[in-house]
Amino acid sequence: MFKGLKPIIYHGREVWPLVEGGKGVSATNHASAGAWAAAGGIGTVSAVNADSYDPTGKIVPQVYDASTRRERHDQLIRYGIAGGVEQVKRAHDISGGKGAININVLWEMGGAQEILQGILEQTKGLVHGVTCGAGMPYKLSEIAAQHGVSYLPIVSSGRAFRALWKRAYSKVPELLGAVVYEDPWLAGGHNGLSNAEDPLKPEDPYPRVKALRETMREGGIPDSVPIVMAGGVWYLRDWNNWIDNPELGQIAFQYGTRPLLTQESPIPQGWKDRLMTLEPGDVLLHRFSPTGFYSSAVRNPFLRNLEGRSARQISYSRDEGGEHTHELDVGVKGKNYWVSLDDLMRAREWFGAGFTMALKTPDNTLVFVTPEERKEIQKDQADCMGCLSHCGFSAWKDHDDYTTGYLADPRSFCIQKTLQDIAHGGDVEQNLMFAGHNAYNFKTDPFYSNGFVPTVKQLVDRILTGD
């Protein structure tokens, strides 16, 4: 029998322990976050390249027309602050003062600290907390303290939280609103899978969350500070033994994928329709992202093309030696590249299939692409606006000398371009489409039968029943 949830106190407010996941570029906005808060939960505005609006209410296109990458990066920061402020104000109005409003930022997004500071300065009293992951956000507590908001770091292990607590968070314990445990094998989008963990061998979240709670207790953090379970949460009845469990302390639950399919969700109809068709295994945990992090997205033609590109890859030397005994005679226009005999045969086969251009990677390999692909890759790299603190695809970084010092990697892609495109009506098959690994439930959950799309309030009410 489902135990049921009890309200908790969060940032001085009584709310349901249900958190809307803040999903990247424009996949969570004021409409969904405000409605989630109005339903009594913690709504989350995505402050990652958030949309702003013109006087008629139309979305302002984010055009990057400055001549240098650094100037385009400054444009990005201005767009980010303006959009974040607009989204927070609208979400607050929709909430009617109920629930709570958080904002979500990625620590590794370009200009993260400037954007976060800019939004919080202009939304005093409207934001209750900041969730932040994708990196090690040591300065998050310091920024939260400046603005009197709670902070909620996103981690995937007790070890990561311990490092954050010891270095910074222990100085601002009173504003630690919750710790979000994001399961690296189940959550959609970017995650914190470490090099010590096997992407093909998922681990049970219970002992990992229990270890996180023990780490928090070591720091003197009371059990009333929630751990938010994020990733793989669909039916609360499946998590019955987590609720009111003294081993775990207070638990809240984050929903990232499920709120995508609501009437208030800002994602385009084509994306919503595609969610209803997913089968188990259709979401791939991959490492093509220019962030360098693992991430989970629907294995559509866009992702399969990246898989194919990496599969058409051979190692090389600039001099003959070792296994590199044959000079490459396709794709490189007379330059000296020495490869193995087997790789030479493979390269000739790819060349014959139309993949006639060889592009160097930072790992002393060559990938074979079509002329059209090469043109698009090179244009996207040239158009970079610095949306990440470090970008593998364009070799940009947002500080010091503005370069990572590595060769730009053609095996990756421009993440800003594809996420903006899919969020604003682009082809769902030819763009990166983030989703959690249990998104296939849309097809089997009777709540969504006959194409039913709930309001956020209907979804929250349904979740509270255990279903």
PyMOL commands that set and color helices and strands:
alter all, ss='L'
color gray80, all
select helices_A, chain A and resi 30-38+69-95+112-121+140-147+158-167+169-171+173-175+205-218+236-242+258-260+269-275+301-311+341-352+371-382+415-423+441-444+446-451+456-464
alter helices_A, ss='H'
color red, helices_A
select strands_A, chain A and resi 8-10+13-15+18-20+42-46+100-106+129-133+150-155+179-182+189-190+227-230+251-255+283-286+295-298+313-315+326-327+338-339+357-360+365-369
alter strands_A, ss='S'
color yellow, strands_A
deselect
rebuild
show_as cartoon
